[in-house]
């Protein structure tokens, strides 16, 4: 535990008349990152987040919501478990790859007081905390240099990795197979390299405007995470959708979010992986009987070969 826990927004907080006050001026849509798109996130070609100019970095994406434990509320909201790319509530199968993770950070008052708050769109407070791979590098010179050093085995490892689901298509198979994407450092910038793409169509451009290419190596920059701060609930809500391709439940899960696969994933992997690589990570392994297991961080190299 890093002094905080990751969870999801629930239906009541987003689409009911009791929605969080922050969503009244801001809206419920969230922008999808390139990393989320590459891992399967569904994005809109015409809807953009309110504080983003109509640019490819601000396209609205679909993201998971926490299902209600109340039968009455599930009936009222028609089993809504995600916000679609147009900003409406939807019900999708629990192993869908099109819904991404828009994490919500829950912590103590003391933890929140350590974070510097700033005012953003329409005076909405936000903080910057942690980091995660988000958008592709677009500078051709940097891309060439990254690829050259990587090929020559001279690119510096930070000792950190990011976890994704290795299955290309689920198609009813909800077995989780973890893949760890190594983090590299070039000067002061950090990156991951991936050609993983969990999509069955390629007509979606990334933030550089170019359509997706199968098996093409993308360099994705690790960037600070911006969190919207809701003062009434003391919740930090990620401004962007960070990752997709992770099922809400596995087949053998009891359909309860507190014991769900997605919550385990968020607090076993993502909660550790948003901590910058300069901070010593927690290398505690899980019990072998856990759904997610055998996860460790790579040791930071003392020098390059």
Residue pairs with C-beta under 8 A, 6 or more apart in sequence:
2 271
2 272
2 275
2 282
3 107
3 108
3 111
4 105
4 106
4 107
4 111
4 271
5 105
5 106
5 107
5 267
5 271
6 103
6 104
6 105
6 106
6 263
6 266
6 267
6 270
6 271
7 66
7 103
7 104
7 106
7 257
7 263
7 266
8 64
8 65
8 66
8 101
8 102
8 103
8 104
8 257
8 262
8 263
9 20
9 65
9 66
9 102
9 104
9 237
10 65
10 66
10 67
10 68
11 65
11 66
11 67
11 68
11 73
11 77
11 80
11 81
11 89
12 18
12 19
12 68
12 73
13 19
13 20
13 23
13 233
14 20
14 23
14 28
14 65
14 83
14 89
15 28
15 77
15 80
15 83
15 89
16 77
19 28
20 230
20 232
20 233
20 235
20 237
21 230
21 231
21 232
22 124
22 228
22 229
22 230
22 237
25 50
25 121
25 122
25 124
26 50
26 51
26 121
26 122
26 124
26 228
27 49
27 50
27 87
28 83
28 87
29 47
29 48
29 49
29 50
29 60
29 83
29 87
30 49
30 60
30 61
30 63
30 83
30 102
30 238
30 239
30 240
30 241
31 48
31 49
31 52
31 57
31 58
31 59
31 60
31 61
31 239
31 240
31 241
32 41
32 43
32 59
32 60
32 61
32 85
32 100
32 240
32 241
32 244
33 133
33 134
33 135
33 240
33 241
33 242
34 134
34 135
34 136
34 206
34 207
34 218
34 220
35 132
35 133
35 134
35 135
35 220
35 242
35 243
36 61
36 100
36 101
36 240
36 241
36 242
36 243
36 244
37 43
37 61
37 204
37 206
37 212
37 244
38 194
38 196
38 197
38 198
38 199
38 206
38 212
38 218
38 220
39 97
39 100
39 164
39 165
39 196
39 197
39 198
39 243
39 244
39 245
40 97
40 98
40 100
40 198
40 199
40 244
40 245
41 61
41 62
41 98
41 99
41 100
41 241
41 244
42 61
42 62
42 84
42 85
42 98
42 99
43 59
43 60
43 61
43 62
43 85
43 204
44 59
44 60
44 61
44 85
44 86
45 59
47 59
47 60
47 85
47 86
47 87
48 54
48 55
48 58
48 59
48 60
49 58
49 60
49 239
50 121
51 120
51 121
51 122
52 58
55 207
56 205
56 206
56 207
56 208
56 209
57 135
57 207
59 85
60 85
60 86
60 87
61 85
61 100
61 241
61 244
62 82
62 83
62 84
62 85
62 90
62 92
62 98
62 99
62 100
62 241
63 82
63 83
63 99
63 100
63 101
63 102
63 241
64 81
64 82
64 99
64 100
64 101
64 102
64 248
64 262
65 80
65 81
65 82
65 83
65 89
66 257
67 74
67 79
67 81
67 248
67 255
67 257
68 74
68 77
69 256
69 257
77 89
78 89
78 91
79 91
80 89
80 90
80 91
81 90
81 91
81 92
81 94
81 99
81 248
82 89
82 90
82 91
82 92
82 96
82 99
83 89
83 90
84 90
92 98
92 99
94 174
94 247
94 248
94 249
94 255
95 170
95 172
95 174
95 247
95 248
95 249
95 250
96 170
96 247
96 248
97 169
97 170
97 198
97 244
97 245
98 244
99 244
99 248
100 241
100 242
100 243
100 244
101 241
101 242
101 243
101 244
101 246
101 262
101 266
101 270
102 237
102 238
102 240
102 241
102 242
103 238
103 242
103 266
103 270
104 235
104 236
104 237
104 238
105 129
105 227
105 235
105 236
105 237
105 238
106 235
107 236
109 234
112 229
112 234
112 236
115 127
115 128
115 129
116 127
116 128
117 125
117 126
117 127
117 229
118 125
118 126
118 127
119 125
119 126
120 126
120 228
124 228
124 229
125 228
125 229
125 231
126 226
126 227
126 228
126 229
126 239
127 226
127 227
127 229
127 236
128 224
128 225
128 226
128 227
129 224
129 225
129 227
129 236
129 274
130 224
130 225
130 274
130 275
130 276
131 190
131 222
131 223
131 224
131 225
131 274
131 276
132 162
132 222
132 223
132 225
132 242
132 243
132 270
132 273
132 274
133 162
133 181
133 191
133 192
133 220
133 221
133 222
133 223
134 220
134 221
134 222
134 223
134 240
134 242
135 206
135 207
135 220
135 221
135 223
136 206
136 207
136 208
136 218
136 219
136 220
136 221
137 143
137 146
137 191
137 219
137 220
137 221
138 207
138 208
142 186
142 189
142 219
143 219
145 186
146 155
146 184
146 186
146 191
146 193
146 219
147 217
147 219
149 155
149 186
150 184
150 193
153 305
154 304
154 305
155 184
155 185
155 186
156 184
156 185
156 186
156 301
156 304
157 182
157 183
157 184
157 185
157 298
157 300
157 301
158 183
158 184
158 185
158 190
158 277
158 300
159 183
159 277
159 281
159 297
159 298
159 299
159 300
159 301
160 182
160 183
160 273
160 277
160 281
160 297
160 298
161 180
161 181
161 182
161 183
161 273
161 297
161 298
162 180
162 181
162 183
162 192
162 273
163 178
163 179
163 180
163 181
163 265
163 269
163 270
163 273
163 295
164 178
164 179
164 181
164 196
164 243
164 245
164 246
165 176
165 177
165 178
165 179
165 198
165 245
165 246
165 247
166 177
166 178
166 179
166 196
167 173
167 175
167 176
167 177
167 198
168 198
169 198
169 200
170 247
174 247
174 249
174 250
174 251
175 250
176 247
176 250
176 261
176 265
176 291
176 292
178 269
178 292
178 295
179 196
180 295
181 192
181 193
181 194
181 196
182 192
182 193
182 298
183 190
183 191
183 192
183 222
183 277
184 190
184 191
184 192
184 193
185 191
185 277
189 221
189 222
190 221
190 222
190 277
191 219
191 220
191 221
191 222
192 219
192 220
192 222
193 217
193 218
193 219
193 220
194 217
194 218
194 220
195 215
195 216
195 217
195 218
197 212
197 214
197 215
198 244
198 245
199 212
202 211
202 212
202 213
202 214
203 211
203 212
204 211
204 212
205 211
205 212
206 212
206 218
225 238
225 239
225 240
225 242
225 274
226 238
226 239
226 240
227 236
227 237
227 238
227 239
228 236
228 237
228 238
228 239
229 235
229 236
229 237
230 236
230 237
242 270
243 270
246 261
246 262
246 265
247 261
247 262
248 260
248 261
248 262
249 255
249 260
249 261
249 262
250 261
250 291
253 259
253 260
253 261
257 263
261 291
261 292
264 290
264 291
264 292
265 292
268 286
268 290
268 292
268 295
269 292
269 295
272 281
272 282
272 297
275 281
277 300
281 297
283 296
283 297
285 293
285 294
285 295
285 296
286 292
286 293
286 294
286 295
287 293
